[in-house]
C-alpha cells in the first residue's frame, strides 16, 4: 500500500463521523480538483499537494470542541506520517500548507505565504466553496451550527479577525456575501479561476431565485 493510500485511510477514519460538510466525500472532491490544477502546474510536488489535500481537515479547529483536541489530533497525525516513513521535511511542508491555507486564517493577515503546492491545495478547497455543492454544504453547516437560514434584517458582516468570522450570529444566506461570493477573486491559479467562473454565477442565480421566492411571502 502506498503512502497516499495509507493517508487516505487515515483521513477516512478521522472524518468518518463528520456531519458538517467536511466528510470524506468533500475531501475526495478537493483531491480531484487539486489533480486538475496539478496538470497545469509542472513546478508543483504532486505528493505534497495530494497529501495536504487529503489531510487538510483532519485537525481543523472548527471541527473540534477545544484547542487541546486540535493539538492532540495534530500530534496523532504527525506520529502517523512518521510511522509510514514520510520524511520530516515533507511532514513540515504538509503541515505548513494546512496551517496557512484556511479562509479564516487569512482574515487579518494571519496566514503565511504559500508556495505553489499550498496555492493549489488552497484553490482546490476554496473551489469546493463555490457552486452547487457549496450551496448544500453551506446549508448543512448552518443547520449543524443552528444558524438562522435567512433574515433580511440581519446584514452581512465584515469580519476583521478569525474570532469575528467564526461568530455564529449571522445567517446562512449572509455567509454567501461574507465569504463564498468573494472566493472567485481570491484564487491563485489560472485553472482554478476558470473553474470558478460558472460556479460563481450559479450561486448568484441561486441567491436571486431564493430571494424572489422569499419575497412572495411578504
SULCORPE-V386361 format. One record per pair of residues at least 24 apart in sequence whose ideal C-beta (glycine too) atoms are under 7 Angstrom apart, sorted by the first residue. I is the first residue (numbers start at 1). GAP is how many residues later the second one is. If there is no record, write none. Layout:
BEGIN
((I | GAP) (I | GAP))
END
This chain:
BEGIN
((3 | 81) (3 | 83) (4 | 46) (4 | 47) (6 | 78) (7 | 44) (7 | 47) (7 | 48) (8 | 46) (10 | 70) (11 | 43) (11 | 44) (11 | 47) (14 | 44) (15 | 42) (18 | 45) (19 | 125) (20 | 43) (20 | 120) (20 | 121) (20 | 124) (21 | 116) (21 | 119) (21 | 120) (22 | 35) (22 | 38) (22 | 41) (26 | 102) (27 | 27) (27 | 30) (29 | 99) (30 | 94) (30 | 95) (30 | 98) (33 | 91) (33 | 94) (33 | 95) (34 | 86) (34 | 87) (34 | 90) (36 | 155) (37 | 83) (37 | 86) (37 | 87) (37 | 152) (37 | 154) (37 | 155) (38 | 82) (40 | 151) (41 | 75) (41 | 79) (41 | 148) (43 | 73) (44 | 72) (44 | 73) (44 | 76) (45 | 72) (48 | 42) (48 | 45) (48 | 46) (48 | 69) (49 | 68) (49 | 71) (49 | 72) (51 | 43) (52 | 42) (52 | 45) (52 | 46) (52 | 69) (53 | 68) (53 | 71) (55 | 39) (55 | 43) (56 | 42) (56 | 45) (56 | 65) (56 | 69) (62 | 104) (97 | 24) (101 | 24) (103 | 76) (104 | 58) (104 | 61) (104 | 62) (105 | 57) (107 | 52) (107 | 54) (107 | 55) (107 | 58) (108 | 52) (108 | 53) (108 | 54) (110 | 52) (119 | 69) (119 | 70) (120 | 69) (122 | 66) (123 | 64) (123 | 65) (123 | 66) (123 | 69) (126 | 57) (126 | 61) (127 | 65) (127 | 68) (127 | 69) (129 | 51) (129 | 54) (130 | 50) (130 | 53) (130 | 54) (130 | 66) (130 | 69) (130 | 70) (130 | 73) (131 | 68) (131 | 71) (131 | 72) (132 | 70) (134 | 46) (134 | 69) (135 | 68) (135 | 71) (138 | 34) (138 | 37) (138 | 42) (139 | 33) (142 | 30) (147 | 24) (147 | 25) (149 | 24) (150 | 64) (173 | 37) (176 | 27) (176 | 31))
END
